[in-house]
């Protein structure tokens, strides 16, 4: 189950080739999370804003990171929560 977070975060990315971005780590709650894999990515428009979504994992948890290309900010949108 995904839990909505919607918090601004700091993300390190690799640029290229072309306009591609690949997140490599992000800070959340004063903890650095290394991105082991980008499992899926997509983009959408919200009005004039271009939003780039990345489903990533640190090997244990699934996160949804969103880059607002218009405002040039990153959000941690969702986190997978284990209910067991």
Rosetta blueprint (number, residue, H / E / L):
1 X L
2 X E
3 X E
4 X E
5 X E
6 X E
7 X E
8 X E
9 X E
10 X E
11 X E
12 X E
13 X E
14 X E
15 X E
16 X L
17 X L
18 X L
19 X L
20 X L
21 X E
22 X E
23 X E
24 X E
25 X E
26 X E
27 X E
28 X E
29 X L
30 X L
31 X E
32 X E
33 X E
34 X E
35 X L
36 X L
37 X E
38 X E
39 X E
40 X E
41 X E
42 X E
43 X E
44 X E
45 X E
46 X E
47 X L
48 X L
49 X E
50 X E
51 X E
52 X E
53 X E
54 X E
55 X E
56 X E
57 X E
58 X L
59 X L
60 X L
61 X L
62 X E
63 X E
64 X E
65 X E
66 X E
67 X E
68 X E
69 X L
70 X L
71 X L
72 X L
73 X E
74 X E
75 X E
76 X E
77 X E
78 X E
79 X E
80 X E
81 X L
82 X L
83 X L
84 X L
